[in-house]
């Protein structure tokens, strides 16, 4: 299997973590989105990352890939079968991709991506807005949802992968969860990012 996409991407990280959890061998090609690479473009005609090629089968979008991997490599399971647990896992996957990502990534974009890769000035006002206005309600919500080591049931799942993945970029931007205000969330993120599968994904090539 070939996985396309820079290791900086939280969405690429979702796939790499899933592959590590399942023990699936792969080749990582760290391209950026819309990269002028013919093989990548064949796998992702709209330039999205991640994308995969697996024995001639091509697919883009992290959530679609996670479902594909679950069906092809069902053990260990990362998608619950119980109806209620499944619903919650799919919800947290969507929450991580849409509600959380766009706000959590702001410090990384402003403090890492723009000055180092785009040669643009950092907008600290945008960072302050994210940290003080946009993120606290989401952190409050997660603090109330965390009842154990995992977000859904008694096992690690796509819910944990999708929610935790962007927090690594958050940390790269020297941003931190206030453990005094959100102690369960802070502990949860540290424990999840500390899993061997996440540690392997965090070492993935950036480009």
Protein Blocks (a to p, Z undefined) as FASTA:
>chain_A
ZZeddfklmklmmmmmmmmmnopacddddddehiacfklmmmmmnopacdddeehiaceh
jklmmmmmmmmmmcccfbdfbfklmmmmmmmmmmmmmmmmmmmmmmmmmmmmmmmmnopa
cdfklmmmmmmmmmmmmmmmmmmmpgbfbfghjbdcfklmmmmmmmmmmmmnopacdfkl
mmmlmmmmmmmmmpmklmmmmmpcfZZ
